[in-house]
Amino acid sequence: MMKEPGPDHPITVRPAGKRVRVVLGGAIVAETDAALRLEENLYPPVFYIPRADIEMDLLAPSPKRTHCPYKGEASYFTVSGHGIEARDAAWSYETPYPALKEIEGLVAFDRAKVDAIEELS
């Protein structure tokens, strides 16, 4: 069932405004000036990064899928960097619900499963 963001469950998406870097095992997995910052209700902010700014050869599709009533179905990736493998450490909404169309095809990373998600000046 699709739900719309609103006063009871706010979701905002805006440009990050800073360079964002994702690191795993000392390898830079992603670095971009084009990240979007998604803020959802009481959750910590999440950065969505264009695939052109990700070392996509370090990501392998995972069978994991989850469903968000506000965003749709997420597909996951296992991320590798310098011999470290982080299962289901990244995800993407290939066909998000219309209210969050701007994150379509972008990739987000789980802060708890990578070494760092850095905001650089």
Biopython code that builds the backbone (N, CA, C, O; Angstrom):
import numpy as np
from Bio.PDB.StructureBuilder import StructureBuilder

atoms = [
    (1, "MET", "N", (0.832, -1.179, 0.000)),
    (1, "MET", "CA", (0.000, 0.000, 0.000)),
    (1, "MET", "C", (0.880, 1.247, 0.000)),
    (1, "MET", "O", (1.780, 1.379, 0.829)),
    (2, "MET", "N", (0.619, 2.144, -0.918)),
    (2, "MET", "CA", (1.410, 3.364, -1.051)),
    (2, "MET", "C", (0.876, 4.435, -0.106)),
    (2, "MET", "O", (-0.327, 4.690, -0.046)),
    (3, "LYS", "N", (1.804, 5.060, 0.635)),
    (3, "LYS", "CA", (1.449, 6.170, 1.521)),
    (3, "LYS", "C", (2.165, 7.424, 1.042)),
    (3, "LYS", "O", (3.248, 7.349, 0.461)),
    (4, "GLU", "N", (1.563, 8.558, 1.286)),
    (4, "GLU", "CA", (2.146, 9.851, 0.920)),
    (4, "GLU", "C", (2.823, 10.474, 2.143)),
    (4, "GLU", "O", (2.259, 10.451, 3.237)),
    (5, "PRO", "N", (4.036, 11.033, 1.968)),
    (5, "PRO", "CA", (4.635, 11.780, 3.075)),
    (5, "PRO", "C", (3.720, 12.948, 3.448)),
    (5, "PRO", "O", (3.039, 13.512, 2.591)),
    (6, "GLY", "N", (3.710, 13.298, 4.711)),
    (6, "GLY", "CA", (2.878, 14.407, 5.165)),
    (6, "GLY", "C", (3.248, 14.788, 6.588)),
    (6, "GLY", "O", (4.301, 14.383, 7.079)),
    (7, "PRO", "N", (2.408, 15.552, 7.253)),
    (7, "PRO", "CA", (2.733, 16.044, 8.599)),
    (7, "PRO", "C", (3.005, 14.930, 9.611)),
    (7, "PRO", "O", (3.818, 15.106, 10.519)),
    (8, "ASP", "N", (2.331, 13.784, 9.463)),
    (8, "ASP", "CA", (2.547, 12.678, 10.397)),
    (8, "ASP", "C", (3.804, 11.874, 10.087)),
    (8, "ASP", "O", (4.328, 11.181, 10.959)),
    (9, "HIS", "N", (4.293, 11.962, 8.849)),
    (9, "HIS", "CA", (5.505, 11.242, 8.428)),
    (9, "HIS", "C", (6.194, 12.081, 7.351)),
    (9, "HIS", "O", (6.109, 11.765, 6.165)),
    (10, "PRO", "N", (6.884, 13.163, 7.772)),
    (10, "PRO", "CA", (7.519, 14.032, 6.772)),
    (10, "PRO", "C", (8.750, 13.386, 6.138)),
    (10, "PRO", "O", (9.536, 12.715, 6.808)),
    (11, "ILE", "N", (8.895, 13.603, 4.841)),
    (11, "ILE", "CA", (10.091, 13.185, 4.098)),
    (11, "ILE", "C", (10.485, 14.361, 3.209)),
    (11, "ILE", "O", (9.674, 14.872, 2.437)),
    (12, "THR", "N", (11.740, 14.780, 3.330)),
    (12, "THR", "CA", (12.238, 15.844, 2.459)),
    (12, "THR", "C", (13.477, 15.348, 1.728)),
    (12, "THR", "O", (14.272, 14.584, 2.274)),
    (13, "VAL", "N", (13.628, 15.792, 0.495)),
    (13, "VAL", "CA", (14.795, 15.460, -0.321)),
    (13, "VAL", "C", (15.333, 16.773, -0.865)),
    (13, "VAL", "O", (14.598, 17.564, -1.456)),
    (14, "ARG", "N", (16.638, 16.997, -0.653)),
    (14, "ARG", "CA", (17.265, 18.221, -1.150)),
    (14, "ARG", "C", (18.726, 17.920, -1.458)),
    (14, "ARG", "O", (19.265, 16.923, -0.976)),
    (15, "PRO", "N", (19.376, 18.770, -2.256)),
    (15, "PRO", "CA", (20.807, 18.561, -2.513)),
    (15, "PRO", "C", (21.593, 18.576, -1.199)),
    (15, "PRO", "O", (21.292, 19.354, -0.293)),
    (16, "ALA", "N", (22.594, 17.716, -1.109)),
    (16, "ALA", "CA", (23.394, 17.622, 0.115)),
    (16, "ALA", "C", (24.135, 18.926, 0.401)),
    (16, "ALA", "O", (24.317, 19.301, 1.559)),
    (17, "GLY", "N", (24.560, 19.612, -0.659)),
    (17, "GLY", "CA", (25.255, 20.880, -0.482)),
    (17, "GLY", "C", (26.728, 20.729, -0.130)),
    (17, "GLY", "O", (27.436, 21.726, 0.008)),
    (18, "LYS", "N", (27.192, 19.506, 0.014)),
    (18, "LYS", "CA", (28.601, 19.224, 0.295)),
    (18, "LYS", "C", (29.010, 18.007, -0.514)),
    (18, "LYS", "O", (28.170, 17.251, -1.001)),
    (19, "ARG", "N", (30.318, 17.834, -0.647)),
    (19, "ARG", "CA", (30.852, 16.618, -1.267)),
    (19, "ARG", "C", (30.641, 15.470, -0.285)),
    (19, "ARG", "O", (30.887, 15.622, 0.911)),
    (20, "VAL", "N", (30.187, 14.327, -0.785)),
    (20, "VAL", "CA", (29.946, 13.148, 0.043)),
    (20, "VAL", "C", (30.849, 12.024, -0.439)),
    (20, "VAL", "O", (30.951, 11.757, -1.637)),
    (21, "ARG", "N", (31.507, 11.366, 0.523)),
    (21, "ARG", "CA", (32.414, 10.258, 0.206)),
    (21, "ARG", "C", (32.015, 9.045, 1.056)),
    (21, "ARG", "O", (31.739, 9.170, 2.249)),
    (22, "VAL", "N", (31.989, 7.860, 0.410)),
    (22, "VAL", "CA", (31.706, 6.601, 1.103)),
    (22, "VAL", "C", (32.972, 5.749, 1.031)),
    (22, "VAL", "O", (33.552, 5.570, -0.040)),
    (23, "VAL", "N", (33.396, 5.222, 2.196)),
    (23, "VAL", "CA", (34.634, 4.453, 2.290)),
    (23, "VAL", "C", (34.352, 3.091, 2.921)),
    (23, "VAL", "O", (33.604, 2.991, 3.893)),
    (24, "LEU", "N", (34.959, 2.043, 2.355)),
    (24, "LEU", "CA", (34.901, 0.699, 2.931)),
    (24, "LEU", "C", (36.262, 0.047, 2.745)),
    (24, "LEU", "O", (36.778, -0.014, 1.629)),
    (25, "GLY", "N", (36.843, -0.441, 3.835)),
    (25, "GLY", "CA", (38.145, -1.105, 3.756)),
    (25, "GLY", "C", (39.237, -0.199, 3.225)),
    (25, "GLY", "O", (40.205, -0.679, 2.636)),
    (26, "GLY", "N", (39.101, 1.097, 3.423)),
    (26, "GLY", "CA", (40.074, 2.057, 2.920)),
    (26, "GLY", "C", (39.862, 2.433, 1.468)),
    (26, "GLY", "O", (40.532, 3.332, 0.960)),
    (27, "ALA", "N", (38.940, 1.762, 0.789)),
    (27, "ALA", "CA", (38.642, 2.068, -0.614)),
    (27, "ALA", "C", (37.537, 3.117, -0.682)),
    (27, "ALA", "O", (36.555, 3.041, 0.055)),
    (28, "ILE", "N", (37.700, 4.089, -1.562)),
    (28, "ILE", "CA", (36.633, 5.058, -1.802)),
    (28, "ILE", "C", (35.632, 4.397, -2.747)),
    (28, "ILE", "O", (35.920, 4.161, -3.921)),
    (29, "VAL", "N", (34.463, 4.108, -2.213)),
    (29, "VAL", "CA", (33.414, 3.432, -2.977)),
    (29, "VAL", "C", (32.614, 4.444, -3.790)),
    (29, "VAL", "O", (32.170, 4.150, -4.899)),
    (30, "ALA", "N", (32.434, 5.642, -3.226)),
    (30, "ALA", "CA", (31.679, 6.690, -3.911)),
    (30, "ALA", "C", (32.194, 8.038, -3.459)),
    (30, "ALA", "O", (32.606, 8.209, -2.312)),
    (31, "GLU", "N", (32.167, 9.008, -4.385)),
    (31, "GLU", "CA", (32.498, 10.391, -4.048)),
    (31, "GLU", "C", (31.765, 11.283, -5.035)),
    (31, "GLU", "O", (31.871, 11.107, -6.249)),
    (32, "THR", "N", (31.012, 12.251, -4.493)),
    (32, "THR", "CA", (30.145, 13.050, -5.362)),
    (32, "THR", "C", (29.856, 14.428, -4.787)),
    (32, "THR", "O", (29.883, 14.638, -3.575)),
    (33, "ASP", "N", (29.580, 15.352, -5.686)),
    (33, "ASP", "CA", (29.044, 16.666, -5.328)),
    (33, "ASP", "C", (27.547, 16.709, -5.632)),
    (33, "ASP", "O", (26.906, 17.743, -5.446)),
    (34, "ALA", "N", (26.987, 15.587, -6.101)),
    (34, "ALA", "CA", (25.602, 15.561, -6.567)),
    (34, "ALA", "C", (24.681, 14.710, -5.692)),
    (34, "ALA", "O", (23.607, 14.311, -6.141)),
    (35, "ALA", "N", (25.080, 14.426, -4.457)),
    (35, "ALA", "CA", (24.240, 13.608, -3.567)),
    (35, "ALA", "C", (22.972, 14.355, -3.180)),
    (35, "ALA", "O", (22.955, 15.582, -3.071)),
    (36, "LEU", "N", (21.927, 13.590, -2.978)),
    (36, "LEU", "CA", (20.696, 14.115, -2.399)),
    (36, "LEU", "C", (20.609, 13.647, -0.953)),
    (36, "LEU", "O", (20.943, 12.504, -0.644)),
    (37, "ARG", "N", (20.165, 14.525, -0.077)),
    (37, "ARG", "CA", (20.010, 14.211, 1.349)),
    (37, "ARG", "C", (18.522, 13.990, 1.608)),
    (37, "ARG", "O", (17.708, 14.899, 1.442)),
    (38, "LEU", "N", (18.182, 12.767, 2.016)),
    (38, "LEU", "CA", (16.796, 12.435, 2.330)),
    (38, "LEU", "C", (16.647, 12.415, 3.849)),
    (38, "LEU", "O", (17.360, 11.696, 4.550)),
    (39, "GLU", "N", (15.719, 13.209, 4.336)),
    (39, "GLU", "CA", (15.406, 13.224, 5.761)),
    (39, "GLU", "C", (13.985, 12.717, 5.909)),
    (39, "GLU", "O", (13.047, 13.255, 5.320)),
    (40, "GLU", "N", (13.845, 11.658, 6.718)),
    (40, "GLU", "CA", (12.548, 10.996, 6.878)),
    (40, "GLU", "C", (12.179, 10.896, 8.337)),
    (40, "GLU", "O", (12.830, 10.197, 9.114)),
    (41, "ASN", "N", (11.130, 11.600, 8.699)),
    (41, "ASN", "CA", (10.549, 11.532, 10.027)),
    (41, "ASN", "C", (11.634, 11.593, 11.103)),
    (41, "ASN", "O", (12.349, 12.592, 11.182)),
    (42, "LEU", "N", (11.778, 10.569, 11.925)),
    (42, "LEU", "CA", (12.747, 10.579, 13.027)),
    (42, "LEU", "C", (14.028, 9.811, 12.703)),
    (42, "LEU", "O", (14.882, 9.658, 13.576)),
    (43, "TYR", "N", (14.182, 9.325, 11.468)),
    (43, "TYR", "CA", (15.366, 8.554, 11.078)),
    (43, "TYR", "C", (16.543, 9.480, 10.797)),
    (43, "TYR", "O", (16.347, 10.644, 10.449)),
    (44, "PRO", "N", (17.777, 8.966, 10.948)),
    (44, "PRO", "CA", (18.945, 9.779, 10.554)),
    (44, "PRO", "C", (18.911, 10.058, 9.051)),
    (44, "PRO", "O", (18.364, 9.260, 8.290)),
    (45, "PRO", "N", (19.491, 11.184, 8.613)),
    (45, "PRO", "CA", (19.526, 11.496, 7.174)),
    (45, "PRO", "C", (20.278, 10.424, 6.382)),
    (45, "PRO", "O", (21.205, 9.792, 6.888)),
    (46, "VAL", "N", (19.858, 10.236, 5.141)),
    (46, "VAL", "CA", (20.480, 9.273, 4.233)),
    (46, "VAL", "C", (20.858, 10.016, 2.957)),
    (46, "VAL", "O", (20.081, 10.827, 2.453)),
    (47, "PHE", "N", (22.062, 9.737, 2.430)),
    (47, "PHE", "CA", (22.504, 10.327, 1.177)),
    (47, "PHE", "C", (22.237, 9.354, 0.033)),
    (47, "PHE", "O", (22.576, 8.174, 0.121)),
    (48, "TYR", "N", (21.631, 9.854, -1.036)),
    (48, "TYR", "CA", (21.407, 9.081, -2.252)),
    (48, "TYR", "C", (22.360, 9.623, -3.309)),
    (48, "TYR", "O", (22.386, 10.822, -3.589)),
    (49, "ILE", "N", (23.144, 8.715, -3.893)),
    (49, "ILE", "CA", (24.270, 9.079, -4.752)),
    (49, "ILE", "C", (24.050, 8.566, -6.175)),
    (49, "ILE", "O", (23.631, 7.424, -6.362)),
    (50, "PRO", "N", (24.332, 9.409, -7.187)),
    (50, "PRO", "CA", (24.224, 8.944, -8.583)),
    (50, "PRO", "C", (25.224, 7.817, -8.869)),
    (50, "PRO", "O", (26.359, 7.842, -8.393)),
    (51, "ARG", "N", (24.792, 6.851, -9.639)),
    (51, "ARG", "CA", (25.656, 5.701, -9.969)),
    (51, "ARG", "C", (26.927, 6.128, -10.701)),
    (51, "ARG", "O", (27.957, 5.463, -10.586)),
    (52, "ALA", "N", (26.868, 7.213, -11.440)),
    (52, "ALA", "CA", (28.055, 7.689, -12.162)),
    (52, "ALA", "C", (29.180, 8.073, -11.203)),
    (52, "ALA", "O", (30.342, 8.128, -11.608)),
    (53, "ASP", "N", (28.854, 8.337, -9.945)),
    (53, "ASP", "CA", (29.844, 8.739, -8.945)),
    (53, "ASP", "C", (30.174, 7.620, -7.963)),
    (53, "ASP", "O", (30.767, 7.862, -6.911)),
    (54, "ILE", "N", (29.787, 6.393, -8.312)),
    (54, "ILE", "CA", (30.039, 5.212, -7.478)),
    (54, "ILE", "C", (30.907, 4.244, -8.258)),
    (54, "ILE", "O", (30.722, 4.073, -9.463)),
    (55, "GLU", "N", (31.851, 3.613, -7.584)),
    (55, "GLU", "CA", (32.640, 2.532, -8.198)),
    (55, "GLU", "C", (31.730, 1.302, -8.255)),
    (55, "GLU", "O", (31.811, 0.421, -7.400)),
    (56, "MET", "N", (30.869, 1.253, -9.266)),
    (56, "MET", "CA", (29.838, 0.212, -9.335)),
    (56, "MET", "C", (30.419, -1.197, -9.426)),
    (56, "MET", "O", (29.727, -2.167, -9.117)),
    (57, "ASP", "N", (31.682, -1.325, -9.845)),
    (57, "ASP", "CA", (32.299, -2.656, -9.871)),
    (57, "ASP", "C", (32.534, -3.180, -8.451)),
    (57, "ASP", "O", (32.829, -4.364, -8.287)),
    (58, "LEU", "N", (32.413, -2.343, -7.432)),
    (58, "LEU", "CA", (32.552, -2.764, -6.039)),
    (58, "LEU", "C", (31.203, -3.176, -5.432)),
    (58, "LEU", "O", (31.146, -3.614, -4.283)),
    (59, "LEU", "N", (30.128, -3.036, -6.201)),
    (59, "LEU", "CA", (28.792, -3.400, -5.737)),
    (59, "LEU", "C", (28.288, -4.608, -6.526)),
    (59, "LEU", "O", (28.394, -4.655, -7.752)),
    (60, "ALA", "N", (27.743, -5.573, -5.806)),
    (60, "ALA", "CA", (27.150, -6.753, -6.442)),
    (60, "ALA", "C", (25.697, -6.860, -5.995)),
    (60, "ALA", "O", (25.412, -6.744, -4.803)),
    (61, "PRO", "N", (24.769, -7.082, -6.935)),
    (61, "PRO", "CA", (23.361, -7.204, -6.547)),
    (61, "PRO", "C", (23.166, -8.302, -5.512)),
    (61, "PRO", "O", (23.807, -9.352, -5.569)),
    (62, "SER", "N", (22.291, -8.049, -4.585)),
    (62, "SER", "CA", (21.944, -8.994, -3.524)),
    (62, "SER", "C", (20.501, -9.448, -3.753)),
    (62, "SER", "O", (19.724, -8.724, -4.375)),
    (63, "PRO", "N", (20.133, -10.618, -3.267)),
    (63, "PRO", "CA", (18.737, -11.039, -3.417)),
    (63, "PRO", "C", (17.777, -10.296, -2.471)),
    (63, "PRO", "O", (16.559, -10.389, -2.627)),
    (64, "LYS", "N", (18.319, -9.567, -1.503)),
    (64, "LYS", "CA", (17.469, -8.896, -0.516)),
    (64, "LYS", "C", (16.613, -7.804, -1.160)),
    (64, "LYS", "O", (17.078, -7.042, -2.008)),
    (65, "ARG", "N", (15.352, -7.752, -0.734)),
    (65, "ARG", "CA", (14.417, -6.704, -1.132)),
    (65, "ARG", "C", (13.655, -6.295, 0.116)),
    (65, "ARG", "O", (13.356, -7.129, 0.970)),
    (66, "THR", "N", (13.343, -5.010, 0.219)),
    (66, "THR", "CA", (12.479, -4.542, 1.295)),
    (66, "THR", "C", (11.440, -3.615, 0.693)),
    (66, "THR", "O", (11.585, -3.144, -0.435)),
    (67, "HIS", "N", (10.398, -3.363, 1.455)),
    (67, "HIS", "CA", (9.336, -2.486, 0.980)),
    (67, "HIS", "C", (9.130, -1.354, 1.976)),
    (67, "HIS", "O", (9.014, -1.589, 3.179)),
    (68, "CYS", "N", (9.085, -0.138, 1.475)),
    (68, "CYS", "CA", (8.754, 1.036, 2.267)),
    (68, "CYS", "C", (7.415, 1.560, 1.755)),
    (68, "CYS", "O", (7.267, 1.767, 0.550)),
    (69, "PRO", "N", (6.446, 1.779, 2.626)),
    (69, "PRO", "CA", (5.150, 2.253, 2.144)),
    (69, "PRO", "C", (5.205, 3.662, 1.542)),
    (69, "PRO", "O", (4.271, 4.070, 0.852)),
    (70, "TYR", "N", (6.291, 4.410, 1.793)),
    (70, "TYR", "CA", (6.430, 5.757, 1.260)),
    (70, "TYR", "C", (7.288, 5.817, 0.001)),
    (70, "TYR", "O", (7.081, 6.677, -0.855)),
    (71, "LYS", "N", (8.263, 4.894, -0.112)),
    (71, "LYS", "CA", (9.217, 4.944, -1.222)),
    (71, "LYS", "C", (9.031, 3.818, -2.230)),
    (71, "LYS", "O", (9.329, 4.009, -3.409)),
    (72, "GLY", "N", (8.555, 2.668, -1.815)),
    (72, "GLY", "CA", (8.390, 1.537, -2.716)),
    (72, "GLY", "C", (9.332, 0.402, -2.379)),
    (72, "GLY", "O", (9.713, 0.229, -1.221)),
    (73, "GLU", "N", (9.719, -0.389, -3.406)),
    (73, "GLU", "CA", (10.583, -1.554, -3.192)),
    (73, "GLU", "C", (12.046, -1.186, -3.394)),
    (73, "GLU", "O", (12.424, -0.571, -4.391)),
    (74, "ALA", "N", (12.866, -1.585, -2.404)),
    (74, "ALA", "CA", (14.308, -1.343, -2.472)),
    (74, "ALA", "C", (15.033, -2.621, -2.865)),
    (74, "ALA", "O", (14.714, -3.705, -2.374)),
    (75, "SER", "N", (16.019, -2.484, -3.763)),
    (75, "SER", "CA", (16.934, -3.562, -4.144)),
    (75, "SER", "C", (18.255, -3.299, -3.439)),
    (75, "SER", "O", (18.660, -2.146, -3.289)),
    (76, "TYR", "N", (18.928, -4.353, -3.005)),
    (76, "TYR", "CA", (20.154, -4.208, -2.224)),
    (76, "TYR", "C", (21.395, -4.665, -2.975)),
    (76, "TYR", "O", (21.321, -5.381, -3.973)),
    (77, "PHE", "N", (22.551, -4.220, -2.453)),
    (77, "PHE", "CA", (23.855, -4.571, -3.006)),
    (77, "PHE", "C", (24.792, -4.964, -1.874)),
    (77, "PHE", "O", (24.731, -4.411, -0.775)),
    (78, "THR", "N", (25.655, -5.924, -2.161)),
    (78, "THR", "CA", (26.792, -6.202, -1.292)),
    (78, "THR", "C", (27.932, -5.330, -1.796)),
    (78, "THR", "O", (28.183, -5.251, -2.998)),
    (79, "VAL", "N", (28.622, -4.673, -0.862)),
    (79, "VAL", "CA", (29.681, -3.725, -1.208)),
    (79, "VAL", "C", (31.017, -4.327, -0.788)),
    (79, "VAL", "O", (31.140, -4.867, 0.311)),
    (80, "SER", "N", (32.027, -4.232, -1.673)),
    (80, "SER", "CA", (33.366, -4.746, -1.382)),
    (80, "SER", "C", (34.378, -3.614, -1.470)),
    (80, "SER", "O", (34.248, -2.704, -2.289)),
    (81, "GLY", "N", (35.386, -3.687, -0.612)),
    (81, "GLY", "CA", (36.452, -2.693, -0.663)),
    (81, "GLY", "C", (37.701, -3.225, 0.009)),
    (81, "GLY", "O", (37.693, -3.493, 1.210)),
    (82, "HIS", "N", (38.779, -3.383, -0.753)),
    (82, "HIS", "CA", (40.071, -3.858, -0.241)),
    (82, "HIS", "C", (39.912, -5.104, 0.626)),
    (82, "HIS", "O", (40.430, -5.166, 1.741)),
    (83, "GLY", "N", (39.193, -6.091, 0.102)),
    (83, "GLY", "CA", (39.075, -7.380, 0.776)),
    (83, "GLY", "C", (37.976, -7.458, 1.817)),
    (83, "GLY", "O", (37.753, -8.527, 2.386)),
    (84, "ILE", "N", (37.293, -6.380, 2.080)),
    (84, "ILE", "CA", (36.176, -6.396, 3.026)),
    (84, "ILE", "C", (34.876, -6.461, 2.234)),
    (84, "ILE", "O", (34.705, -5.751, 1.242)),
    (85, "GLU", "N", (33.969, -7.314, 2.679)),
    (85, "GLU", "CA", (32.677, -7.444, 2.020)),
    (85, "GLU", "C", (31.582, -7.092, 3.020)),
    (85, "GLU", "O", (31.523, -7.669, 4.105)),
    (86, "ALA", "N", (30.730, -6.163, 2.665)),
    (86, "ALA", "CA", (29.624, -5.732, 3.521)),
    (86, "ALA", "C", (28.312, -6.094, 2.834)),
    (86, "ALA", "O", (27.896, -5.450, 1.871)),
    (87, "ARG", "N", (27.676, -7.129, 3.347)),
    (87, "ARG", "CA", (26.444, -7.647, 2.747)),
    (87, "ARG", "C", (25.286, -6.658, 2.935)),
    (87, "ARG", "O", (25.081, -6.128, 4.027)),
    (88, "ASP", "N", (24.546, -6.425, 1.872)),
    (88, "ASP", "CA", (23.360, -5.566, 1.899)),
    (88, "ASP", "C", (23.667, -4.178, 2.468)),
    (88, "ASP", "O", (22.861, -3.607, 3.203)),
    (89, "ALA", "N", (24.834, -3.646, 2.123)),
    (89, "ALA", "CA", (25.279, -2.354, 2.664)),
    (89, "ALA", "C", (24.811, -1.166, 1.842)),
    (89, "ALA", "O", (25.023, -0.020, 2.238)),
    (90, "ALA", "N", (24.179, -1.421, 0.704)),
    (90, "ALA", "CA", (23.680, -0.334, -0.139)),
    (90, "ALA", "C", (22.335, -0.756, -0.723)),
    (90, "ALA", "O", (22.046, -1.945, -0.859)),
    (91, "TRP", "N", (21.519, 0.241, -1.065)),
    (91, "TRP", "CA", (20.218, -0.051, -1.654)),
    (91, "TRP", "C", (19.819, 1.039, -2.631)),
    (91, "TRP", "O", (20.372, 2.139, -2.641)),
    (92, "SER", "N", (18.838, 0.691, -3.452)),
    (92, "SER", "CA", (18.352, 1.620, -4.464)),
    (92, "SER", "C", (16.870, 1.363, -4.703)),
    (92, "SER", "O", (16.402, 0.226, -4.641)),
    (93, "TYR", "N", (16.149, 2.431, -4.975)),
    (93, "TYR", "CA", (14.748, 2.332, -5.394)),
    (93, "TYR", "C", (14.731, 2.547, -6.907)),
    (93, "TYR", "O", (14.871, 3.671, -7.388)),
    (94, "GLU", "N", (14.559, 1.451, -7.647)),
    (94, "GLU", "CA", (14.588, 1.535, -9.112)),
    (94, "GLU", "C", (13.340, 2.209, -9.654)),
    (94, "GLU", "O", (13.413, 2.935, -10.645)),
    (95, "THR", "N", (12.213, 1.986, -9.030)),
    (95, "THR", "CA", (10.953, 2.620, -9.436)),
    (95, "THR", "C", (10.215, 3.069, -8.172)),
    (95, "THR", "O", (9.237, 2.447, -7.758)),
    (96, "PRO", "N", (10.697, 4.159, -7.567)),
    (96, "PRO", "CA", (10.056, 4.630, -6.333)),
    (96, "PRO", "C", (8.652, 5.167, -6.609)),
    (96, "PRO", "O", (8.288, 5.453, -7.750)),
    (97, "TYR", "N", (7.890, 5.294, -5.550)),
    (97, "TYR", "CA", (6.569, 5.897, -5.672)),
    (97, "TYR", "C", (6.714, 7.342, -6.147)),
    (97, "TYR", "O", (7.752, 7.964, -5.921)),
    (98, "PRO", "N", (5.691, 7.878, -6.798)),
    (98, "PRO", "CA", (5.782, 9.218, -7.405)),
    (98, "PRO", "C", (6.232, 10.329, -6.451)),
    (98, "PRO", "O", (6.940, 11.241, -6.878)),
    (99, "ALA", "N", (5.847, 10.278, -5.193)),
    (99, "ALA", "CA", (6.203, 11.355, -4.253)),
    (99, "ALA", "C", (7.707, 11.467, -4.040)),
    (99, "ALA", "O", (8.199, 12.512, -3.615)),
    (100, "LEU", "N", (8.452, 10.378, -4.338)),
    (100, "LEU", "CA", (9.903, 10.390, -4.134)),
    (100, "LEU", "C", (10.656, 10.020, -5.409)),
    (100, "LEU", "O", (11.701, 9.370, -5.361)),
    (101, "LYS", "N", (10.117, 10.440, -6.536)),
    (101, "LYS", "CA", (10.686, 10.150, -7.856)),
    (101, "LYS", "C", (12.155, 10.584, -7.976)),
    (101, "LYS", "O", (12.919, 9.970, -8.722)),
    (102, "GLU", "N", (12.555, 11.643, -7.243)),
    (102, "GLU", "CA", (13.914, 12.164, -7.398)),
    (102, "GLU", "C", (15.008, 11.204, -6.927)),
    (102, "GLU", "O", (16.172, 11.400, -7.275)),
    (103, "ILE", "N", (14.671, 10.163, -6.139)),
    (103, "ILE", "CA", (15.699, 9.195, -5.706)),
    (103, "ILE", "C", (15.788, 7.993, -6.648)),
    (103, "ILE", "O", (16.557, 7.065, -6.397)),
    (104, "GLU", "N", (15.022, 8.007, -7.705)),
    (104, "GLU", "CA", (15.001, 6.879, -8.639)),
    (104, "GLU", "C", (16.398, 6.529, -9.145)),
    (104, "GLU", "O", (17.100, 7.376, -9.697)),
    (105, "GLY", "N", (16.793, 5.265, -8.950)),
    (105, "GLY", "CA", (18.060, 4.772, -9.474)),
    (105, "GLY", "C", (19.298, 5.211, -8.711)),
    (105, "GLY", "O", (20.393, 4.721, -8.986)),
    (106, "LEU", "N", (19.148, 6.126, -7.756)),
    (106, "LEU", "CA", (20.297, 6.544, -6.944)),
    (106, "LEU", "C", (20.574, 5.460, -5.894)),
    (106, "LEU", "O", (19.712, 4.627, -5.613)),
    (107, "VAL", "N", (21.764, 5.476, -5.328)),
    (107, "VAL", "CA", (22.163, 4.441, -4.375)),
    (107, "VAL", "C", (22.473, 5.074, -3.024)),
    (107, "VAL", "O", (23.154, 6.096, -2.940)),
    (108, "ALA", "N", (21.957, 4.445, -1.969)),
    (108, "ALA", "CA", (22.225, 4.879, -0.604)),
    (108, "ALA", "C", (23.049, 3.803, 0.097)),
    (108, "ALA", "O", (22.990, 2.627, -0.261)),
    (109, "PHE", "N", (23.814, 4.221, 1.095)),
    (109, "PHE", "CA", (24.684, 3.310, 1.837)),
    (109, "PHE", "C", (24.304, 3.309, 3.311)),
    (109, "PHE", "O", (23.929, 4.338, 3.874)),
    (110, "ASP", "N", (24.409, 2.133, 3.923)),
    (110, "ASP", "CA", (24.102, 1.948, 5.340)),
    (110, "ASP", "C", (25.320, 2.361, 6.160)),
    (110, "ASP", "O", (26.372, 1.729, 6.069)),
    (111, "ARG", "N", (25.183, 3.420, 6.961)),
    (111, "ARG", "CA", (26.296, 3.925, 7.784)),
    (111, "ARG", "C", (26.890, 2.852, 8.689)),
    (111, "ARG", "O", (28.086, 2.871, 8.976)),
    (112, "ALA", "N", (26.057, 1.916, 9.136)),
    (112, "ALA", "CA", (26.532, 0.884, 10.066)),
    (112, "ALA", "C", (27.325, -0.213, 9.363)),
    (112, "ALA", "O", (27.968, -1.025, 10.028)),
    (113, "LYS", "N", (27.293, -0.252, 8.021)),
    (113, "LYS", "CA", (27.932, -1.357, 7.301)),
    (113, "LYS", "C", (29.141, -0.909, 6.480)),
    (113, "LYS", "O", (29.842, -1.757, 5.928)),
    (114, "VAL", "N", (29.406, 0.391, 6.383)),
    (114, "VAL", "CA", (30.609, 0.883, 5.714)),
    (114, "VAL", "C", (31.485, 1.567, 6.751)),
    (114, "VAL", "O", (31.030, 1.862, 7.856)),
    (115, "ASP", "N", (32.745, 1.820, 6.398)),
    (115, "ASP", "CA", (33.644, 2.460, 7.359)),
    (115, "ASP", "C", (33.254, 3.905, 7.615)),
    (115, "ASP", "O", (33.327, 4.376, 8.750)),
    (116, "ALA", "N", (32.843, 4.608, 6.581)),
    (116, "ALA", "CA", (32.518, 6.035, 6.749)),
    (116, "ALA", "C", (31.664, 6.544, 5.615)),
    (116, "ALA", "O", (31.812, 6.129, 4.466)),
    (117, "ILE", "N", (30.767, 7.449, 5.954)),
    (117, "ILE", "CA", (30.079, 8.299, 4.987)),
    (117, "ILE", "C", (30.427, 9.716, 5.440)),
    (117, "ILE", "O", (29.929, 10.211, 6.451)),
    (118, "GLU", "N", (31.299, 10.347, 4.656)),
    (118, "GLU", "CA", (31.859, 11.636, 5.057)),
    (118, "GLU", "C", (31.242, 12.775, 4.272)),
    (118, "GLU", "O", (31.019, 12.668, 3.066)),
    (119, "GLU", "N", (30.970, 13.868, 4.970)),
    (119, "GLU", "CA", (30.558, 15.115, 4.324)),
    (119, "GLU", "C", (31.793, 16.019, 4.323)),
    (119, "GLU", "O", (32.281, 16.422, 5.379)),
    (120, "LEU", "N", (32.280, 16.325, 3.142)),
    (120, "LEU", "CA", (33.483, 17.132, 2.989)),
    (120, "LEU", "C", (33.108, 18.553, 2.626)),
    (120, "LEU", "O", (32.053, 18.786, 2.034)),
    (121, "SER", "N", (33.968, 19.517, 2.976)),
    (121, "SER", "CA", (33.631, 20.898, 2.620)),
    (121, "SER", "C", (34.062, 21.247, 1.225)),
    (121, "SER", "O", (33.850, 22.373, 0.776)),
]
sb = StructureBuilder()
sb.init_structure("model")
sb.init_model(0)
sb.init_chain("A")
sb.init_seg("    ")
for serial, (resi, resn, name, xyz) in enumerate(atoms, 1):
    if name == "N":
        sb.init_residue(resn, " ", resi, " ")
    sb.init_atom(name, np.array(xyz, "f"), 0.0, 1.0, " ", f" {name:<3s}", serial, name[0])
structure = sb.get_structure()
